[in-house]
């Protein structure tokens, strides 16, 4: 991609994109642009005003919902992609679609230091609470809640007395069901019982898992086994996960059949048409337009990544004196947008790394923006590959890099290499 040249930054921080000179022509006179009505939303998991470029994934999930509703066998679903491409937004949209069909839904965010037993129990509790008012047999709900409570009470933290969490279920805990302490057995039994409650109502249950690559290895195995059992029995419960690009390999390393267990959807940056729509349609709702040159410049700056589209669009709107928003406005606003990205999107991640980890990432950045061989990183640092394993593994655990394939690593954040090349080593 040809980098967009940008105007000099107003602070001492060196921008991580080349500089642009301001144009000589005057702005078009028209109505003012009100910052209060700015429609763009660059936030973590925050839905943009126009969810552009994701029609294929939305249609795929609609098919999943419809097939499950008709009692047809269907696979659970996994969304993968880099940071900032809208995985969480899409996951939340899927959740809304399931709720519209009166499904029971629950959502968790995986953490590498936490078993999924407690979060899954809380999520399924929420799902069953959504279904309970419509169930004609209260005793069936109470029976399941007893199983759910027994499952939750086998949480390792609760067993060690290090957690004061309570499932908030008033019925007594059941015995002999989902309480063995073996998560694979317990989760399978819990999913089967939950799907039976949904079957009574002719609907389904959807469990959404964000940051799924952070699920502990043993828990991934249990989750796959439970989904495998549901796929064979045809129970109306699906798991919808979202994670970084290496998530499929994490699942495959756990269970060989995971490749056939999930429907995989890889999402990436938006094409030009979708990126333009993400800017144009919300602006038109507020009677604001962009010139074609402004759209060209914004696409070059954002490179089609949804988070960047929102970030650059928001600042361009805030600083534009009038509509239409012009190339001149984009040139003026881009340094400020980059400063915000440098601090909030890139810098916050960079600060989490240790000095040794930063050296590793700087070496990656100097080699290139595509996945780079670990051997080349070691060579650039003048070290043996084995001596760099702790730094590499720690960066993977922190979600800053991922193993694209054996022997190759890449940044989880778009344009992170360009940001690092602008930082002092």
C-alpha positions as a LaTeX table, in Angstrom:
\begin{tabular}{lrrr}
\hline
Residue & $x$ (\AA) & $y$ (\AA) & $z$ (\AA) \\
\hline
Unk1 & 0.00 & 0.00 & 0.00 \\
Unk2 & 1.26 & 3.50 & $-0.77$ \\
Unk3 & 1.34 & 5.32 & 2.55 \\
Unk4 & $-0.61$ & 8.55 & 2.80 \\
Unk5 & 1.59 & 11.58 & 3.40 \\
Unk6 & 0.46 & 13.48 & 6.43 \\
Unk7 & 0.83 & 16.98 & 7.88 \\
Unk8 & 3.55 & 17.45 & 10.54 \\
Unk9 & 2.41 & 16.53 & 14.04 \\
Unk10 & 1.89 & 19.36 & 16.49 \\
Unk11 & 3.73 & 17.58 & 19.30 \\
Unk12 & 7.24 & 16.29 & 19.69 \\
Unk13 & 6.17 & 12.70 & 19.05 \\
Unk14 & 7.36 & 11.65 & 15.62 \\
Unk15 & 4.35 & 10.47 & 13.55 \\
Unk16 & 4.52 & 6.92 & 12.28 \\
Unk17 & 3.30 & 7.89 & 8.82 \\
Unk18 & 5.12 & 10.16 & 6.31 \\
Unk19 & 4.21 & 13.88 & 6.24 \\
Unk20 & 1.77 & 15.66 & 3.93 \\
Unk21 & 1.78 & 19.28 & 2.85 \\
Unk22 & $-1.43$ & 21.28 & 3.06 \\
Unk23 & $-3.19$ & 22.03 & $-0.25$ \\
Unk24 & $-3.44$ & 25.56 & $-1.59$ \\
Unk25 & $-7.11$ & 25.62 & $-2.59$ \\
Unk26 & $-9.76$ & 27.05 & $-0.20$ \\
Unk27 & $-12.39$ & 24.90 & 1.53 \\
Unk28 & $-15.90$ & 24.74 & 0.08 \\
Unk29 & $-18.25$ & 27.16 & 1.83 \\
Unk30 & $-21.29$ & 25.46 & 3.28 \\
Unk31 & $-23.02$ & 24.63 & 6.57 \\
Unk32 & $-20.91$ & 24.01 & 9.67 \\
Unk33 & $-20.16$ & 20.51 & 11.01 \\
Unk34 & $-21.39$ & 20.01 & 14.58 \\
Unk35 & $-18.99$ & 17.90 & 16.75 \\
Unk36 & $-21.90$ & 16.99 & 19.03 \\
Unk37 & $-23.51$ & 15.09 & 16.15 \\
Unk38 & $-20.31$ & 13.22 & 15.25 \\
Unk39 & $-21.52$ & 9.68 & 14.42 \\
Unk40 & $-18.19$ & 7.84 & 14.42 \\
Unk41 & $-17.36$ & 5.52 & 17.31 \\
Unk42 & $-13.74$ & 4.35 & 17.67 \\
Unk43 & $-14.11$ & 2.23 & 20.81 \\
Unk44 & $-13.23$ & $-1.27$ & 21.94 \\
Unk45 & $-16.14$ & $-3.46$ & 20.87 \\
Unk46 & $-18.29$ & $-0.40$ & 20.22 \\
Unk47 & $-20.59$ & $-0.89$ & 17.27 \\
Unk48 & $-20.00$ & 1.63 & 14.46 \\
Unk49 & $-23.04$ & 3.47 & 13.13 \\
Unk50 & $-22.76$ & 1.52 & 9.85 \\
Unk51 & $-21.63$ & $-2.12$ & 10.07 \\
Unk52 & $-20.24$ & $-2.21$ & 6.55 \\
Unk53 & $-18.53$ & $-5.09$ & 4.80 \\
Unk54 & $-19.80$ & $-7.90$ & 7.05 \\
Unk55 & $-22.85$ & $-9.05$ & 5.07 \\
Unk56 & $-21.34$ & $-12.47$ & 4.32 \\
Unk57 & $-20.72$ & $-13.25$ & 7.99 \\
Unk58 & $-24.17$ & $-12.01$ & 9.02 \\
Unk59 & $-25.78$ & $-14.21$ & 6.38 \\
Unk60 & $-23.73$ & $-17.20$ & 7.54 \\
Unk61 & $-24.91$ & $-16.76$ & 11.10 \\
Unk62 & $-28.49$ & $-16.29$ & 9.95 \\
Unk63 & $-28.23$ & $-19.69$ & 8.26 \\
Unk64 & $-26.87$ & $-21.21$ & 11.48 \\
Unk65 & $-29.79$ & $-19.82$ & 13.49 \\
Unk66 & $-32.36$ & $-20.99$ & 10.96 \\
Unk67 & $-30.92$ & $-24.50$ & 10.67 \\
Unk68 & $-30.81$ & $-24.95$ & 14.44 \\
Unk69 & $-34.40$ & $-23.66$ & 14.68 \\
Unk70 & $-35.46$ & $-26.35$ & 12.20 \\
Unk71 & $-33.68$ & $-29.10$ & 14.09 \\
Unk72 & $-30.99$ & $-29.50$ & 11.45 \\
Unk73 & $-27.43$ & $-30.37$ & 12.53 \\
Unk74 & $-25.18$ & $-27.33$ & 12.52 \\
Unk75 & $-21.66$ & $-26.50$ & 13.61 \\
Unk76 & $-20.69$ & $-23.90$ & 16.15 \\
Unk77 & $-18.94$ & $-20.84$ & 14.73 \\
Unk78 & $-15.55$ & $-19.16$ & 15.20 \\
Unk79 & $-14.57$ & $-15.66$ & 14.00 \\
Unk80 & $-10.88$ & $-14.82$ & 13.69 \\
Unk81 & $-8.90$ & $-11.72$ & 12.78 \\
Unk82 & $-6.42$ & $-9.11$ & 13.94 \\
Unk83 & $-7.13$ & $-6.50$ & 16.59 \\
Unk84 & $-9.32$ & $-3.69$ & 15.34 \\
Unk85 & $-11.14$ & $-5.56$ & 12.55 \\
Unk86 & $-14.42$ & $-5.72$ & 14.48 \\
Unk87 & $-14.56$ & $-9.25$ & 15.93 \\
Unk88 & $-16.23$ & $-8.17$ & 19.17 \\
Unk89 & $-18.65$ & $-5.93$ & 17.30 \\
Unk90 & $-19.64$ & $-8.85$ & 15.08 \\
Unk91 & $-19.96$ & $-11.16$ & 18.09 \\
Unk92 & $-22.32$ & $-8.69$ & 19.78 \\
Unk93 & $-24.32$ & $-8.37$ & 16.58 \\
Unk94 & $-24.69$ & $-12.14$ & 16.42 \\
Unk95 & $-25.90$ & $-12.08$ & 20.03 \\
Unk96 & $-28.54$ & $-9.49$ & 19.12 \\
Unk97 & $-29.67$ & $-11.64$ & 16.19 \\
Unk98 & $-30.11$ & $-14.63$ & 18.51 \\
Unk99 & $-32.05$ & $-12.55$ & 21.04 \\
Unk100 & $-34.39$ & $-11.37$ & 18.28 \\
Unk101 & $-35.23$ & $-15.03$ & 17.66 \\
Unk102 & $-36.01$ & $-15.42$ & 21.40 \\
Unk103 & $-32.97$ & $-17.60$ & 22.03 \\
Unk104 & $-31.27$ & $-17.77$ & 25.39 \\
Unk105 & $-27.88$ & $-16.08$ & 25.21 \\
Unk106 & $-24.82$ & $-15.62$ & 27.38 \\
Unk107 & $-21.40$ & $-14.12$ & 26.75 \\
Unk108 & $-17.99$ & $-14.42$ & 28.38 \\
Unk109 & $-14.53$ & $-12.97$ & 27.77 \\
Unk110 & $-11.82$ & $-15.58$ & 28.24 \\
Unk111 & $-8.79$ & $-14.86$ & 30.40 \\
Unk112 & $-5.56$ & $-16.88$ & 30.30 \\
Unk113 & $-5.41$ & $-17.07$ & 34.11 \\
Unk114 & $-8.98$ & $-18.23$ & 34.69 \\
Unk115 & $-10.89$ & $-21.47$ & 34.20 \\
Unk116 & $-13.99$ & $-21.10$ & 32.06 \\
Unk117 & $-16.11$ & $-23.07$ & 34.55 \\
Unk118 & $-17.35$ & $-20.04$ & 36.49 \\
Unk119 & $-17.84$ & $-17.69$ & 33.51 \\
Unk120 & $-19.70$ & $-20.38$ & 31.54 \\
Unk121 & $-21.93$ & $-21.07$ & 34.53 \\
Unk122 & $-22.80$ & $-17.37$ & 34.80 \\
Unk123 & $-23.43$ & $-17.08$ & 31.06 \\
Unk124 & $-25.72$ & $-20.13$ & 30.92 \\
Unk125 & $-27.52$ & $-18.90$ & 34.03 \\
Unk126 & $-28.30$ & $-15.70$ & 32.12 \\
Unk127 & $-29.43$ & $-17.69$ & 29.07 \\
Unk128 & $-31.81$ & $-19.86$ & 31.10 \\
Unk129 & $-33.19$ & $-16.83$ & 32.91 \\
Unk130 & $-34.13$ & $-15.42$ & 29.49 \\
Unk131 & $-36.00$ & $-18.63$ & 28.66 \\
Unk132 & $-37.57$ & $-19.41$ & 32.05 \\
Unk133 & $-40.60$ & $-17.07$ & 31.88 \\
Unk134 & $-41.79$ & $-18.84$ & 28.73 \\
Unk135 & $-41.33$ & $-22.39$ & 30.03 \\
Unk136 & $-44.53$ & $-24.14$ & 31.11 \\
Unk137 & $-42.81$ & $-26.47$ & 33.58 \\
Unk138 & $-41.05$ & $-24.52$ & 36.36 \\
Unk139 & $-39.74$ & $-27.76$ & 37.81 \\
Unk140 & $-37.71$ & $-28.35$ & 34.63 \\
Unk141 & $-36.04$ & $-24.98$ & 35.08 \\
Unk142 & $-35.34$ & $-25.68$ & 38.76 \\
Unk143 & $-33.91$ & $-29.08$ & 37.88 \\
Unk144 & $-31.47$ & $-27.51$ & 35.43 \\
Unk145 & $-30.54$ & $-24.74$ & 37.86 \\
Unk146 & $-29.65$ & $-27.41$ & 40.40 \\
Unk147 & $-27.28$ & $-28.98$ & 37.87 \\
Unk148 & $-25.88$ & $-25.56$ & 36.98 \\
Unk149 & $-25.22$ & $-24.78$ & 40.64 \\
Unk150 & $-23.42$ & $-28.08$ & 41.13 \\
Unk151 & $-21.30$ & $-27.36$ & 38.06 \\
Unk152 & $-20.42$ & $-23.86$ & 39.28 \\
Unk153 & $-19.47$ & $-25.03$ & 42.76 \\
Unk154 & $-16.71$ & $-27.20$ & 41.32 \\
Unk155 & $-14.85$ & $-24.07$ & 40.21 \\
Unk156 & $-11.19$ & $-24.46$ & 41.25 \\
Unk157 & $-11.06$ & $-21.02$ & 42.89 \\
Unk158 & $-14.14$ & $-21.79$ & 44.96 \\
Unk159 & $-12.73$ & $-25.17$ & 45.99 \\
Unk160 & $-9.52$ & $-23.50$ & 47.24 \\
Unk161 & $-11.47$ & $-20.87$ & 49.13 \\
Unk162 & $-9.91$ & $-18.06$ & 47.07 \\
Unk163 & $-13.21$ & $-16.93$ & 45.56 \\
Unk164 & $-16.32$ & $-15.60$ & 47.32 \\
Unk165 & $-18.32$ & $-15.78$ & 44.11 \\
Unk166 & $-21.77$ & $-17.33$ & 44.37 \\
Unk167 & $-23.87$ & $-18.45$ & 41.39 \\
Unk168 & $-26.90$ & $-16.72$ & 42.92 \\
Unk169 & $-29.09$ & $-19.80$ & 42.44 \\
Unk170 & $-31.54$ & $-20.45$ & 45.28 \\
Unk171 & $-32.35$ & $-24.07$ & 44.46 \\
Unk172 & $-30.23$ & $-26.83$ & 46.05 \\
Unk173 & $-27.27$ & $-28.13$ & 44.05 \\
Unk174 & $-27.93$ & $-31.43$ & 42.32 \\
Unk175 & $-25.74$ & $-34.47$ & 42.86 \\
Unk176 & $-24.39$ & $-36.83$ & 40.26 \\
Unk177 & $-24.72$ & $-34.52$ & 37.27 \\
Unk178 & $-22.06$ & $-32.06$ & 35.98 \\
Unk179 & $-20.29$ & $-32.20$ & 39.33 \\
Unk180 & $-17.53$ & $-34.77$ & 38.81 \\
Unk181 & $-14.75$ & $-32.19$ & 38.82 \\
Unk182 & $-13.65$ & $-33.28$ & 35.35 \\
Unk183 & $-14.49$ & $-30.24$ & 33.22 \\
Unk184 & $-14.84$ & $-32.26$ & 30.01 \\
Unk185 & $-17.47$ & $-34.54$ & 31.56 \\
Unk186 & $-19.20$ & $-31.76$ & 33.47 \\
Unk187 & $-19.37$ & $-29.29$ & 30.60 \\
Unk188 & $-20.74$ & $-31.94$ & 28.24 \\
Unk189 & $-23.48$ & $-32.87$ & 30.69 \\
Unk190 & $-24.28$ & $-29.20$ & 31.36 \\
Unk191 & $-24.56$ & $-28.39$ & 27.64 \\
Unk192 & $-26.80$ & $-31.41$ & 27.04 \\
Unk193 & $-29.13$ & $-30.43$ & 29.88 \\
Unk194 & $-29.23$ & $-26.78$ & 28.79 \\
Unk195 & $-30.07$ & $-27.76$ & 25.22 \\
Unk196 & $-32.89$ & $-29.96$ & 26.52 \\
Unk197 & $-34.49$ & $-26.93$ & 28.20 \\
Unk198 & $-34.21$ & $-24.97$ & 24.94 \\
Unk199 & $-35.74$ & $-27.90$ & 23.03 \\
Unk200 & $-38.81$ & $-27.71$ & 25.27 \\
Unk201 & $-39.41$ & $-24.19$ & 23.94 \\
Unk202 & $-38.47$ & $-24.84$ & 20.32 \\
Unk203 & $-35.60$ & $-22.35$ & 20.47 \\
Unk204 & $-31.85$ & $-22.48$ & 20.95 \\
Unk205 & $-29.10$ & $-21.30$ & 23.28 \\
Unk206 & $-26.01$ & $-19.47$ & 22.09 \\
Unk207 & $-22.87$ & $-19.11$ & 24.21 \\
Unk208 & $-20.54$ & $-16.35$ & 22.97 \\
Unk209 & $-16.84$ & $-16.44$ & 23.88 \\
Unk210 & $-14.66$ & $-13.41$ & 23.16 \\
Unk211 & $-10.83$ & $-13.66$ & 23.21 \\
Unk212 & $-11.26$ & $-17.39$ & 22.77 \\
Unk213 & $-7.55$ & $-17.92$ & 22.12 \\
Unk214 & $-7.01$ & $-17.19$ & 25.84 \\
Unk215 & $-9.04$ & $-20.18$ & 27.01 \\
Unk216 & $-6.71$ & $-22.52$ & 28.91 \\
Unk217 & $-5.58$ & $-25.61$ & 27.01 \\
Unk218 & $-7.46$ & $-28.11$ & 29.19 \\
Unk219 & $-10.60$ & $-25.99$ & 28.99 \\
Unk220 & $-10.34$ & $-25.78$ & 25.18 \\
Unk221 & $-10.30$ & $-29.57$ & 25.10 \\
Unk222 & $-13.39$ & $-29.73$ & 27.32 \\
Unk223 & $-15.20$ & $-27.14$ & 25.23 \\
Unk224 & $-14.48$ & $-29.00$ & 22.00 \\
Unk225 & $-15.64$ & $-32.29$ & 23.53 \\
Unk226 & $-18.90$ & $-30.74$ & 24.70 \\
Unk227 & $-19.53$ & $-29.18$ & 21.28 \\
Unk228 & $-18.74$ & $-32.53$ & 19.66 \\
Unk229 & $-21.38$ & $-34.25$ & 21.78 \\
Unk230 & $-23.95$ & $-31.60$ & 20.86 \\
Unk231 & $-23.15$ & $-31.94$ & 17.17 \\
Unk232 & $-23.88$ & $-35.66$ & 17.38 \\
Unk233 & $-27.06$ & $-35.36$ & 19.43 \\
Unk234 & $-28.37$ & $-32.36$ & 17.51 \\
Unk235 & $-28.98$ & $-30.32$ & 20.65 \\
Unk236 & $-29.93$ & $-26.68$ & 19.95 \\
Unk237 & $-26.92$ & $-25.13$ & 21.72 \\
Unk238 & $-24.10$ & $-23.49$ & 19.81 \\
Unk239 & $-20.84$ & $-21.88$ & 20.84 \\
Unk240 & $-19.75$ & $-18.77$ & 18.93 \\
Unk241 & $-16.16$ & $-17.75$ & 19.54 \\
Unk242 & $-14.00$ & $-14.83$ & 18.46 \\
Unk243 & $-10.23$ & $-14.65$ & 18.64 \\
Unk244 & $-6.90$ & $-13.89$ & 17.01 \\
Unk245 & $-5.82$ & $-15.50$ & 13.73 \\
Unk246 & $-4.08$ & $-18.43$ & 15.43 \\
Unk247 & $-7.28$ & $-19.55$ & 17.22 \\
Unk248 & $-7.95$ & $-22.39$ & 14.70 \\
Unk249 & $-4.52$ & $-23.87$ & 15.47 \\
Unk250 & $-5.23$ & $-23.61$ & 19.22 \\
Unk251 & $-8.44$ & $-25.58$ & 18.73 \\
Unk252 & $-6.79$ & $-28.09$ & 16.40 \\
Unk253 & $-3.99$ & $-28.75$ & 18.90 \\
Unk254 & $-6.64$ & $-29.61$ & 21.49 \\
Unk255 & $-8.87$ & $-31.92$ & 19.45 \\
Unk256 & $-8.07$ & $-33.14$ & 15.96 \\
Unk257 & $-11.74$ & $-33.08$ & 14.99 \\
Unk258 & $-12.07$ & $-29.36$ & 15.82 \\
Unk259 & $-11.39$ & $-28.56$ & 12.15 \\
Unk260 & $-14.75$ & $-30.17$ & 11.36 \\
Unk261 & $-16.45$ & $-29.05$ & 14.54 \\
Unk262 & $-16.61$ & $-25.30$ & 13.85 \\
Unk263 & $-17.58$ & $-23.09$ & 10.95 \\
Unk264 & $-14.64$ & $-20.69$ & 10.60 \\
Unk265 & $-14.95$ & $-17.10$ & 9.39 \\
Unk266 & $-11.79$ & $-15.00$ & 8.95 \\
Unk267 & $-12.50$ & $-11.27$ & 8.86 \\
Unk268 & $-10.01$ & $-8.69$ & 7.65 \\
Unk269 & $-9.86$ & $-5.04$ & 6.67 \\
Unk270 & $-12.67$ & $-3.55$ & 4.61 \\
Unk271 & $-12.48$ & $-3.14$ & 0.86 \\
Unk272 & $-12.71$ & 0.37 & $-0.56$ \\
Unk273 & $-16.47$ & 0.33 & $-1.12$ \\
Unk274 & $-17.26$ & $-0.90$ & 2.39 \\
Unk275 & $-14.85$ & 1.57 & 4.01 \\
Unk276 & $-16.44$ & 4.45 & 2.11 \\
Unk277 & $-19.93$ & 3.33 & 3.13 \\
Unk278 & $-18.83$ & 3.22 & 6.79 \\
Unk279 & $-18.02$ & 6.92 & 6.49 \\
Unk280 & $-20.62$ & 8.18 & 4.02 \\
Unk281 & $-23.87$ & 6.67 & 5.30 \\
Unk282 & $-23.64$ & 7.89 & 8.93 \\
Unk283 & $-22.58$ & 11.35 & 7.69 \\
Unk284 & $-25.55$ & 11.61 & 5.34 \\
Unk285 & $-27.88$ & 10.96 & 8.28 \\
Unk286 & $-26.47$ & 14.19 & 9.72 \\
Unk287 & $-26.55$ & 16.01 & 6.33 \\
Unk288 & $-22.76$ & 16.04 & 6.02 \\
Unk289 & $-20.80$ & 14.97 & 2.92 \\
Unk290 & $-17.20$ & 14.09 & 2.02 \\
Unk291 & $-15.40$ & 15.07 & $-1.15$ \\
Unk292 & $-13.97$ & 12.21 & $-3.18$ \\
Unk293 & $-10.44$ & 13.42 & $-2.43$ \\
Unk294 & $-11.18$ & 13.33 & 1.29 \\
Unk295 & $-12.43$ & 9.75 & 1.03 \\
Unk296 & $-9.29$ & 8.79 & $-0.92$ \\
Unk297 & $-7.09$ & 10.24 & 1.80 \\
Unk298 & $-9.05$ & 8.65 & 4.63 \\
Unk299 & $-8.86$ & 5.22 & 3.01 \\
Unk300 & $-5.10$ & 5.56 & 2.52 \\
Unk301 & $-4.68$ & 6.55 & 6.17 \\
Unk302 & $-6.95$ & 3.88 & 7.64 \\
Unk303 & $-5.93$ & 1.16 & 5.17 \\
Unk304 & $-9.47$ & $-0.20$ & 5.45 \\
Unk305 & $-9.19$ & $-1.36$ & 9.07 \\
Unk306 & $-12.57$ & $-0.70$ & 10.74 \\
Unk307 & $-11.17$ & 0.76 & 13.97 \\
Unk308 & $-8.92$ & 3.13 & 12.02 \\
Unk309 & $-11.79$ & 4.15 & 9.72 \\
Unk310 & $-13.75$ & 5.25 & 12.78 \\
Unk311 & $-10.73$ & 6.93 & 14.42 \\
Unk312 & $-9.71$ & 9.00 & 11.38 \\
Unk313 & $-13.32$ & 9.77 & 10.49 \\
Unk314 & $-14.11$ & 11.03 & 13.98 \\
Unk315 & $-11.22$ & 13.49 & 14.14 \\
Unk316 & $-11.78$ & 14.69 & 10.56 \\
Unk317 & $-15.40$ & 15.45 & 11.47 \\
Unk318 & $-14.45$ & 17.24 & 14.70 \\
Unk319 & $-11.93$ & 19.54 & 13.01 \\
Unk320 & $-13.80$ & 20.20 & 9.74 \\
Unk321 & $-15.24$ & 23.75 & 9.76 \\
Unk322 & $-18.03$ & 22.98 & 7.30 \\
Unk323 & $-19.51$ & 20.38 & 4.95 \\
Unk324 & $-18.38$ & 18.84 & 2.70 \\
Unk325 & $-15.34$ & 17.51 & 4.56 \\
Unk326 & $-12.39$ & 18.05 & 2.21 \\
Unk327 & $-8.88$ & 16.75 & 1.60 \\
Unk328 & $-7.62$ & 19.84 & 3.40 \\
Unk329 & $-9.65$ & 18.87 & 6.48 \\
Unk330 & $-8.24$ & 15.34 & 6.40 \\
Unk331 & $-4.67$ & 16.65 & 6.18 \\
Unk332 & $-5.23$ & 18.92 & 9.17 \\
Unk333 & $-6.93$ & 16.22 & 11.25 \\
Unk334 & $-4.69$ & 13.22 & 10.50 \\
Unk335 & $-1.80$ & 14.17 & 12.85 \\
Unk336 & $-4.24$ & 14.48 & 15.75 \\
Unk337 & $-5.84$ & 11.12 & 14.89 \\
Unk338 & $-2.40$ & 9.54 & 14.77 \\
Unk339 & $-1.48$ & 11.02 & 18.14 \\
Unk340 & $-4.60$ & 9.48 & 19.64 \\
Unk341 & $-3.81$ & 6.11 & 18.06 \\
Unk342 & $-0.19$ & 6.32 & 19.17 \\
Unk343 & $-1.25$ & 6.77 & 22.78 \\
Unk344 & $-4.44$ & 4.76 & 23.10 \\
Unk345 & $-4.26$ & 2.02 & 20.50 \\
Unk346 & $-0.54$ & 1.38 & 20.00 \\
Unk347 & 1.14 & 2.97 & 23.01 \\
Unk348 & $-0.99$ & 1.26 & 25.65 \\
Unk349 & 0.06 & $-2.11$ & 24.21 \\
Unk350 & 3.70 & $-1.12$ & 23.84 \\
Unk351 & 3.87 & $-0.04$ & 27.49 \\
Unk352 & 2.85 & $-3.53$ & 28.62 \\
Unk353 & 6.02 & $-5.04$ & 27.19 \\
Unk354 & 9.27 & $-5.43$ & 29.10 \\
Unk355 & 12.52 & $-4.00$ & 27.68 \\
Unk356 & 13.51 & $-7.44$ & 26.35 \\
Unk357 & 10.10 & $-7.86$ & 24.75 \\
Unk358 & 10.33 & $-4.42$ & 23.17 \\
Unk359 & 13.70 & $-5.32$ & 21.67 \\
Unk360 & 12.10 & $-8.43$ & 20.19 \\
Unk361 & 9.24 & $-6.44$ & 18.67 \\
Unk362 & 11.56 & $-3.76$ & 17.29 \\
Unk363 & 13.57 & $-6.49$ & 15.56 \\
Unk364 & 10.35 & $-7.88$ & 14.07 \\
Unk365 & 9.34 & $-4.42$ & 12.85 \\
Unk366 & 12.68 & $-3.80$ & 11.15 \\
Unk367 & 12.38 & $-7.07$ & 9.21 \\
Unk368 & 8.95 & $-6.19$ & 7.81 \\
Unk369 & 5.21 & $-6.01$ & 8.32 \\
Unk370 & 4.39 & $-9.51$ & 7.06 \\
Unk371 & 4.85 & $-12.61$ & 9.26 \\
Unk372 & 8.57 & $-12.94$ & 9.92 \\
Unk373 & 10.71 & $-16.03$ & 10.67 \\
Unk374 & 11.75 & $-16.36$ & 14.30 \\
Unk375 & 15.23 & $-17.30$ & 13.09 \\
Unk376 & 15.58 & $-13.90$ & 11.39 \\
Unk377 & 14.54 & $-12.11$ & 14.57 \\
Unk378 & 17.22 & $-14.01$ & 16.49 \\
Unk379 & 19.79 & $-13.17$ & 13.82 \\
Unk380 & 18.87 & $-9.48$ & 13.94 \\
Unk381 & 19.36 & $-9.47$ & 17.72 \\
Unk382 & 22.56 & $-11.51$ & 17.55 \\
Unk383 & 21.06 & $-14.18$ & 19.80 \\
Unk384 & 20.27 & $-17.87$ & 19.64 \\
Unk385 & 16.59 & $-18.58$ & 18.90 \\
Unk386 & 16.24 & $-20.67$ & 22.05 \\
Unk387 & 17.39 & $-17.77$ & 24.24 \\
Unk388 & 14.56 & $-15.61$ & 22.88 \\
Unk389 & 11.80 & $-18.12$ & 23.55 \\
Unk390 & 10.79 & $-16.56$ & 26.92 \\
Unk391 & 10.32 & $-13.11$ & 25.36 \\
Unk392 & 8.42 & $-14.54$ & 22.38 \\
Unk393 & 6.15 & $-16.71$ & 24.55 \\
Unk394 & 5.43 & $-13.81$ & 26.89 \\
Unk395 & 4.49 & $-11.55$ & 23.97 \\
Unk396 & 2.13 & $-14.24$ & 22.70 \\
Unk397 & 0.49 & $-14.55$ & 26.13 \\
Unk398 & 0.09 & $-10.76$ & 26.27 \\
Unk399 & $-1.66$ & $-10.86$ & 22.89 \\
Unk400 & 0.90 & $-8.63$ & 21.16 \\
Unk401 & 2.15 & $-11.20$ & 18.65 \\
Unk402 & 0.92 & $-14.57$ & 17.42 \\
Unk403 & 2.39 & $-17.58$ & 15.68 \\
Unk404 & 1.12 & $-17.29$ & 12.11 \\
Unk405 & 2.45 & $-20.79$ & 11.39 \\
Unk406 & 5.35 & $-22.88$ & 12.57 \\
Unk407 & 8.49 & $-20.72$ & 12.65 \\
Unk408 & 6.65 & $-17.49$ & 11.75 \\
Unk409 & 5.38 & $-14.72$ & 14.00 \\
Unk410 & 3.36 & $-11.57$ & 13.34 \\
Unk411 & 1.84 & $-8.64$ & 15.21 \\
Unk412 & $-1.76$ & $-8.96$ & 16.35 \\
Unk413 & $-2.31$ & $-5.22$ & 15.75 \\
Unk414 & $-2.42$ & $-3.73$ & 12.23 \\
Unk415 & 0.30 & $-1.14$ & 11.51 \\
Unk416 & 2.10 & $-1.96$ & 14.75 \\
Unk417 & 5.36 & $-2.41$ & 12.89 \\
Unk418 & 5.07 & 1.09 & 11.41 \\
Unk419 & 4.40 & 2.49 & 14.87 \\
Unk420 & 7.46 & 0.72 & 16.31 \\
Unk421 & 9.75 & 1.95 & 13.54 \\
Unk422 & 8.92 & 5.52 & 14.62 \\
Unk423 & 9.82 & 4.86 & 18.24 \\
Unk424 & 13.29 & 5.28 & 19.75 \\
Unk425 & 15.01 & 1.94 & 20.32 \\
\hline
\end{tabular}
